[in-house]
Amino acid sequence: MFCTILGGGVSGLSTGIRLLERGLEVRLVAEKMSPETVSDTAAAWWYPFLVEPLIKTNRWSSESFREFIRLMEQEGLEFITMRMGREYLKQPCRSPGWSESIDHFRILEEHEVVDGYSFGWEIEAPVIEMAHYMPWLKSRFKSLGGTIETRKLSSFNELESELIVNCSGLGAREICQDEEVVPVRGQVVYIRQDPGFGRYDQRPESLIYTIPRRDVTVLGGTAQKGDWTMEIREDDEEYILKKCESLWPELDRSNIVGRAVGLRPSRTEVRLEKEHVGDKVIVHNYGHGGAGVTLSWGCAGEVARLMGR
């Protein structure tokens, strides 16, 4: 069976790998490939962020968690590492649904909660270095027999394939006329300083994160809905640094080594469903918001299940 995947980000490549492993012949068509995709700028700490519906995304994120562990332990991918992180919250709440599916989750002791917050939890989760991971996904896809074509599409009718998987992200605004898909702008700062463990406030209105990787720590962030601006903004950087300093007072600005901007493809809910359009069967897989990496393998497996593979 022949299938065409539309989109060359983490969702498209992960889905392509899963379908190749299940015996399909797969061609991937994308306007841009790594290192020019939004996936390449992802901070990529495993965490379900800005994504619904929870009843499905909790399962997809848990499936991805297990796959990242497998890739790290069995495939020896050194650019996937496990790091501790603490999320701080203003008010006590129930543990998130995904907490039961990971190995390390605990509620913080009162003395571990930083000033300005009243509650929190600690988790250990994978950090994925996208500058290495995206080339690995592309290489894995090709080694399984997948082919890649770089070109822009404005209609599914431009594809001869009768079976299509739509992983177009923000491109779905045009190709599907789906105005629910909107950019959520994320600006980050890279610093060569290790905080020991990550510190997080995941509320979109105050979003703070310090994600330690082997090479740098990623400081963020912003969640500016409907903002298409790709230029670095100095006022946003100052805002990010002040927020991160509130959780990590030892942050040393002299260690800053870079900056980046990415546009998360946000939607009210992830669209993962099968649709019949004329003589074509289209499986949509887009709208992952800030959790594209976190959901990638779970959603890839869901696509395969919808195809009966």
C-alpha positions as CSV (number, residue, x, y, z in Angstrom):
1,M,0.0,0.0,0.0
2,F,1.3,3.5,-0.9
3,C,0.9,6.5,1.3
4,T,1.9,10.1,1.1
5,I,2.6,12.2,4.3
6,L,2.3,15.9,4.1
7,G,4.7,17.7,6.5
8,G,8.3,17.3,7.4
9,G,8.3,18.2,11.1
10,V,8.5,15.8,14.0
11,S,4.9,14.6,13.5
12,G,5.4,13.8,9.8
13,L,8.7,12.0,10.2
14,S,7.6,10.0,13.3
15,T,4.4,9.0,11.5
16,G,6.3,8.0,8.4
17,I,8.6,5.8,10.4
18,R,5.7,4.0,12.1
19,L,4.0,3.4,8.8
20,L,7.2,2.1,7.1
21,E,7.7,-0.3,10.1
22,R,4.2,-1.6,9.4
23,G,4.9,-2.4,5.8
24,L,3.6,0.7,3.9
25,E,5.4,2.4,1.1
26,V,5.8,6.0,2.2
27,R,6.6,9.2,0.5
28,L,6.9,12.4,2.5
29,V,6.2,15.8,0.8
30,A,7.1,19.0,2.6
31,E,7.9,22.6,1.8
32,K,10.7,22.6,4.4
33,M,12.8,20.0,6.1
34,S,15.2,20.1,9.0
35,P,16.8,22.4,10.1
36,E,14.1,24.8,8.8
37,T,11.0,23.4,10.5
38,V,9.4,24.7,13.7
39,S,10.2,21.3,15.3
40,D,13.9,22.2,15.1
41,T,13.4,25.1,17.5
42,A,11.4,23.0,20.0
43,A,12.7,23.2,23.6
44,A,11.6,19.5,23.7
45,W,11.2,18.6,27.3
46,W,8.5,15.9,27.5
47,Y,5.5,17.6,28.8
48,P,1.9,17.9,27.6
49,F,1.5,21.6,27.0
50,L,-1.3,23.7,25.3
51,V,-3.0,20.6,24.0
52,E,-6.5,19.0,24.2
53,P,-8.5,16.8,24.5
54,L,-6.9,15.5,27.6
55,I,-8.6,12.1,27.5
56,K,-6.6,11.4,24.3
57,T,-3.5,13.5,24.7
58,N,-2.7,11.9,28.1
59,R,-2.6,8.5,26.4
60,W,-0.6,9.7,23.4
61,S,1.9,11.5,25.6
62,S,2.3,8.4,27.7
63,E,3.0,6.3,24.6
64,S,5.6,8.8,23.4
65,F,7.2,8.8,26.9
66,R,7.8,5.0,26.6
67,E,9.2,5.3,23.1
68,F,11.7,8.0,24.1
69,I,12.9,5.7,26.9
70,R,13.2,2.9,24.4
71,L,15.1,5.0,22.0
72,M,17.5,6.1,24.7
73,E,18.0,2.7,26.3
74,Q,17.8,0.3,23.3
75,E,18.8,2.5,20.3
76,G,21.5,4.3,22.3
77,L,20.4,7.8,21.3
78,E,22.6,9.9,23.5
79,F,20.8,13.1,22.6
80,I,17.8,11.9,24.6
81,T,18.5,12.3,28.3
82,M,16.4,12.1,31.5
83,R,16.2,15.3,33.6
84,M,14.4,16.2,36.8
85,G,12.0,19.1,36.6
86,R,9.8,20.9,39.2
87,E,6.5,22.6,38.2
88,Y,5.3,25.3,40.5
89,L,1.6,26.2,40.9
90,K,-0.3,29.0,42.6
91,Q,-2.9,26.7,44.1
92,P,-3.1,23.0,45.1
93,C,-4.7,20.8,42.5
94,R,-5.2,17.1,41.5
95,S,-2.2,15.4,39.9
96,P,-2.4,15.4,36.1
97,G,-3.8,12.3,34.4
98,W,-0.5,11.5,32.7
99,S,1.3,11.4,36.1
100,E,0.3,7.7,36.6
101,S,2.1,6.6,33.5
102,I,5.6,7.9,34.3
103,D,8.1,6.4,36.6
104,H,9.0,9.4,38.8
105,F,6.2,11.8,40.0
106,R,6.0,13.3,43.5
107,I,4.3,16.2,45.2
108,L,6.8,18.8,46.5
109,E,7.3,19.3,50.2
110,E,6.3,22.7,51.4
111,H,9.9,23.9,51.8
112,E,10.6,22.9,48.2
113,V,8.0,25.3,46.8
114,V,9.5,28.7,45.8
115,D,8.2,32.0,46.9
116,G,5.1,33.2,45.1
117,Y,3.7,29.6,44.7
118,S,1.8,27.3,47.1
119,F,2.1,23.9,45.4
120,G,4.0,21.9,42.9
121,W,5.4,18.5,41.8
122,E,8.6,17.0,40.5
123,I,8.9,14.7,37.6
124,E,11.7,13.0,35.7
125,A,11.2,13.1,31.9
126,P,13.1,13.0,28.6
127,V,14.8,16.0,27.2
128,I,15.3,15.7,23.4
129,E,18.0,17.7,21.6
130,M,16.2,18.5,18.4
131,A,19.3,19.6,16.5
132,H,20.4,15.9,16.7
133,Y,17.0,14.3,16.9
134,M,15.5,15.7,13.7
135,P,18.4,14.5,11.5
136,W,18.2,11.1,13.2
137,L,14.4,10.9,12.4
138,K,15.1,11.8,8.7
139,S,17.9,9.3,8.5
140,R,15.8,6.6,10.1
141,F,12.9,7.4,7.7
142,K,15.1,7.0,4.7
143,S,16.8,3.9,6.0
144,L,13.4,2.2,6.1
145,G,12.8,3.0,2.5
146,G,10.9,6.3,2.8
147,T,11.4,8.9,0.1
148,I,11.2,12.7,0.5
149,E,10.1,15.4,-1.9
150,T,10.5,19.1,-1.1
151,R,7.8,21.3,-2.6
152,K,4.8,23.4,-1.4
153,L,1.3,22.2,-1.9
154,S,-1.9,24.2,-1.7
155,S,-4.4,21.3,-2.3
156,F,-4.6,17.6,-1.7
157,N,-5.5,17.2,-5.3
158,E,-1.9,17.9,-6.2
159,L,-1.1,14.5,-4.7
160,E,-1.6,11.4,-6.8
161,S,-1.8,9.2,-3.7
162,E,-5.2,8.0,-2.6
163,L,-4.0,7.6,1.0
164,I,-2.7,10.8,2.6
165,V,-1.6,11.6,6.2
166,N,-1.8,15.3,6.8
167,C,0.9,16.5,9.3
168,S,1.0,20.0,7.9
169,G,0.8,21.9,11.2
170,L,0.2,25.6,10.5
171,G,-0.1,24.7,6.8
172,A,-3.5,23.3,7.6
173,R,-4.9,26.8,7.6
174,E,-4.4,26.9,3.8
175,I,-4.7,23.3,2.7
176,C,-7.7,22.5,4.9
177,Q,-9.0,26.0,5.2
178,D,-8.9,25.3,9.0
179,E,-9.0,28.7,10.7
180,E,-8.9,27.0,14.1
181,V,-5.2,26.5,13.6
182,V,-3.3,29.5,14.8
183,P,0.3,30.3,15.6
184,V,1.4,30.6,19.3
185,R,4.7,32.4,19.1
186,G,7.5,31.1,21.3
187,Q,10.7,32.9,21.9
188,V,13.6,31.3,23.8
189,V,17.1,32.1,25.1
190,Y,20.0,29.7,25.2
191,I,22.4,29.8,28.1
192,R,25.5,27.8,28.9
193,Q,24.7,27.3,32.6
194,D,23.1,24.2,34.2
195,P,20.3,24.8,36.8
196,G,20.6,21.3,38.1
197,F,16.9,20.6,37.6
198,G,14.3,22.3,35.4
199,R,12.0,24.9,36.9
200,Y,8.5,25.5,35.3
201,D,5.4,27.6,35.5
202,Q,3.3,26.1,32.7
203,R,0.4,28.6,32.8
204,P,0.2,30.2,29.3
205,E,-0.2,33.7,30.7
206,S,3.0,33.5,32.8
207,L,4.9,30.7,31.0
208,I,8.3,30.1,32.6
209,Y,10.7,27.2,31.8
210,T,14.4,26.4,32.3
211,I,15.1,23.2,30.4
212,P,18.6,21.8,31.0
213,R,20.2,19.9,28.1
214,R,23.8,18.6,27.6
215,D,24.8,21.6,25.5
216,V,22.7,24.5,26.8
217,T,19.8,25.4,29.0
218,V,16.7,26.6,27.2
219,L,15.0,29.6,28.9
220,G,11.5,30.6,28.0
221,G,9.1,31.6,27.2
222,T,6.3,33.2,25.4
223,A,2.9,31.9,24.3
224,Q,1.7,34.7,22.0
225,K,-1.4,33.5,20.2
226,G,-2.0,34.7,16.7
227,D,1.5,36.3,16.5
228,W,3.4,35.5,13.3
229,T,6.5,37.5,14.1
230,M,9.7,35.5,13.6
231,E,12.1,38.3,14.6
232,I,13.8,38.3,18.0
233,R,12.3,40.9,20.3
234,E,14.5,42.5,22.9
235,D,11.6,43.3,25.2
236,D,10.4,39.6,25.1
237,E,14.0,38.5,26.0
238,E,14.1,40.8,29.0
239,Y,10.6,39.5,30.0
240,I,11.8,35.9,29.7
241,L,15.0,36.5,31.7
242,K,13.2,38.2,34.5
243,K,10.7,35.4,34.8
244,C,13.4,32.7,34.8
245,E,15.4,34.6,37.4
246,S,12.3,34.5,39.7
247,L,12.6,30.7,39.7
248,W,16.4,30.5,39.3
249,P,18.1,33.4,41.0
250,E,21.6,32.0,40.2
251,L,21.0,32.6,36.4
252,D,24.0,34.4,35.0
253,R,23.2,36.5,31.9
254,S,26.8,36.6,30.8
255,N,26.4,32.9,29.8
256,I,23.8,33.6,27.1
257,V,24.9,32.1,23.8
258,G,21.8,32.3,21.5
259,R,18.1,33.0,20.9
260,A,15.4,31.5,18.7
261,V,11.7,31.9,17.7
262,G,9.2,29.2,16.7
263,L,5.5,29.2,15.9
264,R,3.6,26.4,17.6
265,P,0.7,25.1,15.5
266,S,-2.1,25.5,18.1
267,R,-5.7,24.4,17.8
268,T,-8.7,24.1,20.1
269,E,-8.1,20.3,19.9
270,V,-5.6,18.1,18.1
271,R,-7.2,17.0,14.9
272,L,-6.5,13.3,14.5
273,E,-9.2,11.6,12.5
274,K,-9.9,9.9,9.1
275,E,-11.7,11.8,6.4
276,H,-12.9,10.7,2.9
277,V,-12.4,13.5,0.3
278,G,-13.5,12.4,-3.2
279,D,-11.4,9.3,-4.0
280,K,-8.9,10.1,-1.3
281,V,-8.6,8.9,2.3
282,I,-7.0,11.5,4.5
283,V,-5.8,10.9,8.0
284,H,-5.3,14.3,9.7
285,N,-2.6,14.6,12.4
286,Y,-2.1,18.3,13.3
287,G,-2.8,21.0,15.9
288,H,-0.4,19.8,18.5
289,G,0.3,23.2,20.0
290,G,3.3,23.2,22.3
291,A,3.3,19.4,22.6
292,G,4.4,18.2,19.1
293,V,7.4,16.3,20.4
294,T,5.6,15.1,23.5
295,L,2.7,13.6,21.4
296,S,4.7,12.6,18.3
297,W,5.0,8.8,18.8
298,G,1.6,8.4,20.4
299,C,-0.1,10.2,17.5
300,A,2.0,8.2,15.0
301,G,0.7,5.0,16.5
302,E,-2.9,6.4,16.4
303,V,-2.5,7.1,12.7
304,A,-1.4,3.6,12.1
305,R,-4.4,2.2,14.1
306,L,-6.8,4.4,12.1
307,M,-5.3,2.8,8.9
308,G,-5.7,-0.7,10.4
309,R,-1.9,-1.3,10.6
